[in-house]
Amino acid sequence: MPMRRRGQVIWDRAANPTRYVSDALRVERRELRIALHEIKARSNLGGADRIIIYADGNVTDADGEDIGNIYDEL
C-alpha cells in the first residue's frame, strides 16, 4: 500500500505543544489541549507518548498511524 502524502509537520515531540502549534492551527491553546487529550486517550497513548501534528490538523502516532484530527474534536 503506498504511503499517503502528508502536509507540513508542525509538531513532533512528546511534550505539550507550544503556542506556535495553537497559533498555526488557529485554535485556542485550551481547545488544543483538550482535543489532543481525547485523541491520545482513544489511541491508548499517554502524555509522554510522542505524536506528530500536521498543519491540516491531522495527528499521527510516532509510527505515522493516523489517530485523529484536531478540528474533528472542536
N, C-alpha and C positions, 0 to 999 in steps of 0.2 A: 504494500500500500504506500503510495507516495506521501511524503511529508507535506502537511499543509503549510503554505507560506504564511508567516505571521507579520504583524506590524512591528513598530518600534518598541523595544523594551524600555520601560521607564523605571522598573524596579526589579531587582533580582537578588534579594537578600532575605535573611531570616528575621531581622529586626523589624520594628514597626516602621512603616513607610513615613517618609518626611513630608513636610508641607509641599515640597516640589510635586509629589505624586498627586495629592488632592488638587493642587492648582492646575496641573497638567490635565487632569480628568474633569476639572471644573465642578468638583463636588466638595461639600464641607468635610473637614477632617473627621468630625464625629460620624458622619454618614459613611465615610470610607472605612473607618474602624469597625463599625457595625457590620457593614457588608462583608468585609474580609473575615470577620469572626464567623459569620454564618457560612460563608463559602468553605472556610477551613474546617469547621465543625462537621459539615456534611461529608467531607472527604476524610474524616478522621485524622486531621492534621492539627497540631498544636501551635501555640505562639512561636515556638522555637524552630518550627519547620520552615524551610526556605520555599518561597513562592516566586513566581515571575508575573509581573503585571505589565500589560501591553497598553499602548496609547489608545486603543479602542475599547478598553475596559476588560478585555479578556484576562483571565487568570489561569495559570497552569501550575502544577506542582514542579518540583525540582527536576523531574524526569521529562517534563514537557507535556504531560497529560492535562487536557482541559479539565478544570474543576469548577469553572463558573465565570460570571461576568459581573463586574461591579454594578453596571447600570441595571441589570436584572434584579438587583437587591434593593434598589432605591424605591 
